Amino acid sequence: MTLHLHGLGHFHPTNEITNRFLEELDIGTSDDWIMERVGIRSRRTTLPLDYIRATRNADTRAGLEAADVTNPQMAAHAARMAIERAGIEPSQIGMVVSGCSAPDSASPCEAAYVARELGLEVPVFDVNSACTSLFAQLWVLSMMRDDALPPFVLVCAPEALSRTVDYSDRSAAVLWGDAAAAAVVSLREPGRARILGNRLHSSPEGAPFVTVPRLGHFFQEGRKVQMFAIRKTCDVFEALRGEFDDAERRTHFVGHQANLRMLENVCRRCEIPEDRHHFNVDWYGNTGAASAATVVSMGWEKWTDRDDVGVVGVGSGLTWAGYWLRFGAAAGGGA
């Protein structure tokens, strides 16, 4: 089934981890080192900066308690933007689905707290697939019957991965930022864009390569994961482009915001022009499940009736996913 996109929203917390801040932690990194390897200038965090300085986030449980903003609060901020852009009332949302790499709560589902923040009494559940959580949510919904769902569903990905970072580990500290993304979608009501070609793939053999233990710190086998991410991003984008590319429309690319150097590699391999590649990883870091959607959301006003966006995600699992976002009248109406 085709999903219709009515509104997108994003949220970034205000606390900023600059490269200079990381230099001052004295963990063997520098602005030059970071820019050369990952191309990230800054990132946002739900953690107080004084807390990071004092503790390096050695105890992730303490980090959860120290955070200025919770996952559901971030999701609610993004959701309000998405609902306003959709031109509907919050009361018209009939279901809330959430998911991310590191939820605040194991039980109840985080979607329950998101709905509570929004004052909604509706069915809720989580679909967690790490950095591909939002892709997985859309994939699941696209396989449902339109008469089995309410007219409008809210999907969201609040991600506070900085709370999983050991800030004495420079390889992790330079990457992660916090953010939330949310979307109002429908299986029956035409919107501003259509979400076409939903796909989700996994290779559980690679599950140990990227992990966030229940009460521990983020870990990944960096080079192995990066090569996987580059290869699978290219595969998914090429498959989507081969199926949906239209010479009368402009094709754009938004990838998982793992790091800028990885994305540049993908663009070279797939021959994606610079002006068709959209990203925010340089100023916000890798924001996990929220990442690609925040890029599309931050450009919400610039997309025209002639724009198509190939959106691709990769993450632990190992999992890779994507969809083709088609804006405009050809998408089924709506402004």
MONOR-V619467 format. One record per residue. N is the residue number from 1. RES is the residue in one letter. BURIAL is # if it has 24 or more other C-alpha atoms within 12 Angstrom, else .. Layout:
# MONOR-V619467
N_RES_BURIAL + N_RES_BURIAL
This chain:
# MONOR-V619467
1_M_. + 2_T_# + 3_L_# + 4_H_# + 5_L_# + 6_H_# + 7_G_# + 8_L_# + 9_G_# + 10_H_# + 11_F_# + 12_H_# + 13_P_# + 14_T_. + 15_N_# + 16_E_# + 17_I_# + 18_T_# + 19_N_# + 20_R_. + 21_F_# + 22_L_# + 23_E_# + 24_E_. + 25_L_# + 26_D_. + 27_I_. + 28_G_. + 29_T_# + 30_S_# + 31_D_. + 32_D_. + 33_W_. + 34_I_# + 35_M_# + 36_E_. + 37_R_# + 38_V_# + 39_G_# + 40_I_# + 41_R_# + 42_S_# + 43_R_# + 44_R_# + 45_T_# + 46_T_# + 47_L_# + 48_P_# + 49_L_# + 50_D_. + 51_Y_# + 52_I_# + 53_R_. + 54_A_. + 55_T_. + 56_R_# + 57_N_# + 58_A_# + 59_D_. + 60_T_# + 61_R_. + 62_A_. + 63_G_# + 64_L_# + 65_E_. + 66_A_. + 67_A_# + 68_D_# + 69_V_# + 70_T_# + 71_N_# + 72_P_# + 73_Q_# + 74_M_# + 75_A_# + 76_A_# + 77_H_# + 78_A_# + 79_A_# + 80_R_# + 81_M_# + 82_A_# + 83_I_# + 84_E_. + 85_R_# + 86_A_# + 87_G_. + 88_I_# + 89_E_. + 90_P_# + 91_S_. + 92_Q_# + 93_I_# + 94_G_# + 95_M_# + 96_V_# + 97_V_# + 98_S_# + 99_G_# + 100_C_# + 101_S_# + 102_A_# + 103_P_# + 104_D_# + 105_S_# + 106_A_. + 107_S_. + 108_P_. + 109_C_# + 110_E_# + 111_A_# + 112_A_# + 113_Y_# + 114_V_# + 115_A_# + 116_R_. + 117_E_# + 118_L_# + 119_G_. + 120_L_# + 121_E_. + 122_V_# + 123_P_. + 124_V_# + 125_F_# + 126_D_# + 127_V_# + 128_N_# + 129_S_# + 130_A_# + 131_C_# + 132_T_# + 133_S_# + 134_L_# + 135_F_# + 136_A_# + 137_Q_# + 138_L_# + 139_W_# + 140_V_# + 141_L_# + 142_S_# + 143_M_. + 144_M_. + 145_R_. + 146_D_. + 147_D_. + 148_A_. + 149_L_# + 150_P_# + 151_P_# + 152_F_# + 153_V_# + 154_L_# + 155_V_# + 156_C_# + 157_A_# + 158_P_# + 159_E_# + 160_A_# + 161_L_# + 162_S_# + 163_R_# + 164_T_# + 165_V_# + 166_D_# + 167_Y_# + 168_S_# + 169_D_# + 170_R_# + 171_S_# + 172_A_# + 173_A_# + 174_V_# + 175_L_# + 176_W_# + 177_G_# + 178_D_# + 179_A_# + 180_A_# + 181_A_# + 182_A_# + 183_A_# + 184_V_# + 185_V_# + 186_S_# + 187_L_# + 188_R_# + 189_E_# + 190_P_# + 191_G_# + 192_R_# + 193_A_# + 194_R_# + 195_I_# + 196_L_# + 197_G_# + 198_N_# + 199_R_# + 200_L_# + 201_H_# + 202_S_. + 203_S_. + 204_P_. + 205_E_. + 206_G_. + 207_A_. + 208_P_. + 209_F_# + 210_V_# + 211_T_# + 212_V_# + 213_P_. + 214_R_. + 215_L_. + 216_G_. + 217_H_# + 218_F_# + 219_F_# + 220_Q_# + 221_E_. + 222_G_# + 223_R_. + 224_K_. + 225_V_# + 226_Q_# + 227_M_. + 228_F_# + 229_A_# + 230_I_# + 231_R_# + 232_K_# + 233_T_# + 234_C_# + 235_D_# + 236_V_# + 237_F_# + 238_E_# + 239_A_# + 240_L_# + 241_R_# + 242_G_. + 243_E_. + 244_F_# + 245_D_# + 246_D_. + 247_A_. + 248_E_. + 249_R_. + 250_R_# + 251_T_# + 252_H_# + 253_F_# + 254_V_# + 255_G_# + 256_H_# + 257_Q_# + 258_A_# + 259_N_# + 260_L_# + 261_R_# + 262_M_# + 263_L_# + 264_E_# + 265_N_# + 266_V_# + 267_C_# + 268_R_. + 269_R_. + 270_C_# + 271_E_. + 272_I_# + 273_P_. + 274_E_. + 275_D_. + 276_R_. + 277_H_# + 278_H_# + 279_F_# + 280_N_# + 281_V_# + 282_D_# + 283_W_# + 284_Y_# + 285_G_# + 286_N_# + 287_T_# + 288_G_# + 289_A_# + 290_A_# + 291_S_# + 292_A_# + 293_A_# + 294_T_# + 295_V_# + 296_V_# + 297_S_# + 298_M_# + 299_G_. + 300_W_# + 301_E_. + 302_K_. + 303_W_# + 304_T_# + 305_D_# + 306_R_# + 307_D_# + 308_D_# + 309_V_# + 310_G_# + 311_V_# + 312_V_# + 313_G_# + 314_V_# + 315_G_# + 316_S_# + 317_G_# + 318_L_# + 319_T_# + 320_W_# + 321_A_# + 322_G_# + 323_Y_# + 324_W_# + 325_L_# + 326_R_# + 327_F_# + 328_G_# + 329_A_. + 330_A_# + 331_A_# + 332_G_# + 333_G_. + 334_G_. + 335_A_.
